[in-house]
Amino acid sequence: MPTDAQNPGKQPDIESVRNRSLITKLATLTRPVRNIFLYSSVYLAVIAMAEAVLVSELLALPLTPAPIVAGLLTFAVYGNDRLADLETDAKTSPARTAFVRRYQNGFYVLAAIAYGLAVALSALGGPISFGLSLLPGVCWILYACDWIPTLPSGTQRLKEVFLLNSTLVAVVWALVIVCLPITYVGAPASPAVGVVFLFFVLATFVNTEIPNVRDKEGDSEIGVRTLPVVVGVRWTKYILYGITGLTAVLLGVAFVANIINLREALVLLLSLLFLNGVIFCLNRTENDSALAVAAECTRLPAFVVVVFPLLGQ
């Protein structure tokens, strides 16, 4: 009877089984952490903090608590939004909805604490920073709550108003990410600030519409009008390409006009390159949820390029 040494084909099979078993165990152990990170909006808070740091570096501002405030505001607002939309999100994001529903009492408490801390910290930056910290909460109430009684379409939330929904999210996100670091140090507004602000508005609008491709059928059933629902996925991609192209032109004009320097232009163009890659993958992969997360992470390469070299100084 042959031994393992005489039949070496058996050993690799045993090793592969062991490796698969180890990977399965690691996946099981890390799943709760992954669920908390993705489903509780923690990852969005981390992205918001990274983007606020990126803005501070691009505009040559000193670091302040502004990134922490941005992260806390993001966690609180997106956490409350997911709590408010449990019924409708069950069709578009069932796994996330089940997780949030299971821990909804804890989410309410954590979101309230996060918003309270954000407002308290923002007061350290003066009255304008304080006002900015209140803006996301006010806009979320207008965005997500049923308060519009008279529109002929029967729409009761700004979240259901075509284009206004994504535009409102983009503008408020950009105000928090770009303006908080500025107001904290009392820096004056400049043309460069305007360029960076417009970049974040346009890029965030694209980010907001990308997960709407995944949610097209569910949004259509519940009456939420998004680009994919109204014009279809193909034309949505064309429109998003057009917006990223317009953003690239904006950066090019700003560079030629000496409003931003070459480094700043290239860093932001890098983000657009990754964003276009995500748009290209829409409707080409079965994992649209991963594309939604990838779109939200498209400023992180710019963050790495700008911030990591500073760590060695």
Helices and strands as residue ranges (DSSP letters): H 10-39, H 42-58, H 66-84, H 86-92, H 94-102, H 104-122, G 123-125, H 127-144, G 158-160, H 164-174, I 175-179, H 180-185, H 191-214, H 216-222, H 227-256, H 262-281, H 288-296, H 300-311
